[in-house]
Amino acid sequence: MTSNADYFARYEAVAALSCRMLTAARRDLWSDLVHLQEEYRHLVDALRDADSGVKLDEAERLRKYALIRQILADDAAIRDLANPRMANLSALFAGRPTRVLKELYGAR
């Protein structure tokens, strides 16, 4: 069983990491973001395991919801930054993958 302090430490870690991920996205450090996402997945998986068996009072529930809202806001901002980039990549590959690959990697 996880103590409430440990439980919130996990939520705080996820929130801090989501903030770092947003900073990486804002700075166009997409490879850094990919590495941070792996760490994020591990933290979220650990949090899922800890979620069962924790009893929260009203103040703790409000704290948890505030952390979740922050994490979701960071996620939405990251998606807003990534979507145009993904659309550009999709357009780049649509209909002419051979030429695009030659341009990106050079004719070999």
C-alpha positions as MATLAB code, in Angstrom:
seq = 'MTSNADYFARYEAVAALSCRMLTAARRDLWSDLVHLQEEYRHLVDALRDADSGVKLDEAERLRKYALIRQILADDAAIRDLANPRMANLSALFAGRPTRVLKELYGAR';
ca = [
       0.000    0.000    0.000;
       1.276    3.454   -0.932;
       1.217    6.335    1.531;
      -0.560    9.483    0.434;
       2.760   11.364    0.491;
       4.286    8.807   -1.898;
       1.152    8.894   -4.005;
       1.299   12.665   -4.428;
       5.045   12.556   -5.010;
       4.297   10.369   -8.032;
       1.668   12.795   -9.330;
       4.063   15.706   -8.781;
       6.761   13.827  -10.723;
       4.391   13.253  -13.647;
       3.344   16.922  -13.589;
       6.965   18.100  -13.498;
       7.883   15.800  -16.366;
       4.914   16.943  -18.460;
       6.144   20.515  -17.930;
       9.624   19.503  -19.136;
       8.053   17.829  -22.159;
       6.154   21.015  -22.995;
       9.337   23.050  -22.679;
      11.096   20.658  -25.074;
       8.232   20.947  -27.576;
       8.237   24.743  -27.371;
      11.981   24.733  -28.093;
      11.577   22.295  -31.026;
      13.631   19.693  -29.189;
      11.600   16.814  -30.547;
      14.219   14.123  -29.969;
      14.409   15.200  -26.313;
      10.625   14.962  -26.153;
      10.729   11.386  -27.414;
      13.114   10.402  -24.600;
      11.001   12.219  -22.020;
       7.889   10.401  -23.253;
       9.468    7.061  -22.375;
      10.166    8.253  -18.839;
       6.623    9.655  -18.691;
       5.137    6.265  -19.607;
       7.061    4.581  -16.798;
       5.896    7.157  -14.256;
       2.270    6.873  -15.376;
       2.415    3.068  -15.214;
       3.770    3.269  -11.662;
       1.056    5.748  -10.777;
      -1.637    3.401  -12.081;
      -0.338    0.678   -9.803;
      -0.368    3.063   -6.828;
      -3.834    4.425   -7.603;
      -5.668    1.471   -6.127;
      -5.832    1.369   -2.381;
      -5.224    5.074   -1.747;
      -7.930    6.819    0.249;
      -8.179   10.565   -0.338;
     -10.054   13.163    1.636;
     -11.745   16.107   -0.099;
      -8.669   18.369   -0.021;
      -6.495   15.591   -1.416;
      -8.996   14.880   -4.194;
      -8.933   18.554   -5.149;
      -5.126   18.493   -5.169;
      -5.153   15.379   -7.345;
      -7.606   16.972   -9.796;
      -5.491   20.131   -9.998;
      -2.427   18.053  -10.869;
      -4.384   16.097  -13.474;
      -5.678   19.341  -15.025;
      -2.099   20.659  -15.223;
      -0.870   17.438  -16.836;
      -3.741   17.467  -19.355;
      -3.158   21.147  -20.178;
       0.519   20.434  -20.847;
      -0.453   17.461  -23.012;
      -2.896   19.571  -25.022;
      -0.263   22.277  -25.549;
       2.264   19.666  -26.713;
      -0.289   18.283  -29.179;
      -1.014   21.801  -30.453;
       2.698   22.252  -31.126;
       3.161   18.791  -32.657;
       0.086   18.676  -34.906;
       1.296   21.210  -37.509;
       4.638   19.424  -37.632;
       2.928   16.066  -38.147;
       0.686   17.559  -40.841;
       3.758   18.890  -42.649;
       5.411   15.479  -42.509;
       2.248   13.786  -43.774;
       1.959   16.236  -46.646;
       5.612   15.748  -47.460;
       5.155   11.991  -47.835;
       1.709   11.998  -49.447;
       1.791   10.848  -53.023;
       5.519   11.053  -53.601;
       7.381    8.942  -51.071;
      10.188    7.888  -53.392;
      11.209   11.423  -54.323;
      10.891   12.636  -50.740;
      13.031    9.808  -49.426;
      15.689   10.559  -52.040;
      15.632   14.225  -51.024;
      15.852   13.405  -47.332;
      18.456   10.665  -47.518;
      20.115   11.281  -50.846;
      20.134    8.970  -53.836;
      22.154    5.869  -53.106;
];
